[in-house]
């Protein structure tokens, strides 16, 4: 059941994760139009929120010349805002309590994160963490640092703060904050759920966990080709599956978090589809397989050969007769042999232990 995000239980979306995706598209977009649209969205956000540090970061990565006048304007606004935040903190330290001091420290950290000043934001959040009372509020600060790690793809920071969040949650986090660790946009959550489930769960579970899930069905149509992708594999429509897999490859390539994994994902899904078809037959022709997947016999021959040679598919190709013969492993016999081997090992250890005890 998805957690409903309300103003009372939602964390501030700082930094704005959509900007990380726009930056990725600017650097790696497949078309000039996509890159230009991403650049426009970035420039609008940078101007709206006075993001001078992030502007420098984007220009450096994208090899775009800095606009000196824009930098001066943004940094002047940053300096003005910092002065206001420092004054608020000074007032809190001189005449108010620890809650007001904590709020002032968090406000400054949030602003640093908002404008893309990564290192200073992390340092400010850690300072606020030390001054903030209550486990729940500390967990919120850790989650804010996780967002920074995700925004800048800093895996070390993400890992460190996730471990800290787990420890704090076990120490005394409430259910609301336990669930916050799992929050993201529902559309993105369903997309990741479908992609990861299709590759990892058995076919029989795709129906119960995806095709019959109200939460998935409510949103999946918002992502082009995603519903057809999961249904094609379950319904054994391999021609359509290969077509939709190509669309999933485009989606993965354009995703800030998943683009590094698209070769692995596409390869493993081809293996899964081949294995699913072969599971139903002792042998079948290359011509039939090529027709089923909507590719040429030469392609299916090359593709199967790679996976057979790598030990990923339990079959052999008879090029003379143009057939693929399955040679399923005998799981029961393998289990029996494993039990015998483990039993022998256990018996040897017991004998050694008995000799030690007798001595």
Buried (B, 14 or more C-beta within 10 A) or exposed (E): EEBEBEEEEEEEEBBBBBBBBBBBBBBBBEEEEBBEBBBEBBBEBBEEBBBBBBBBBBBEEBEEEEEEEBBEBBBEBBEEBBEEBEEBBEEBBEEEEEBBBBBBBBBBBBBBBBBBBBEBBBEBBEBBBEBBEEBBBBBBBBBBBBBBBBBBEBEEBBEBBBEBBEEBBEEEBEEEBBBBBEBEEBEBBBBBBBBEBBBEEEEEEBBEBBBEBEBBEEBBEEBEBBBBBBBBBBEBBBEBBBBBBEBBBEBBBBBBBBBEEBEEBBBBBBBBBBBBBBEEBEEBBBEBBBBBBBBEBEEBBEBBEEBBEEEBBEBEBEEEEEBBBBEEEEEEEEEEEEEEEEEEEEEEEEEEEEEEEEE
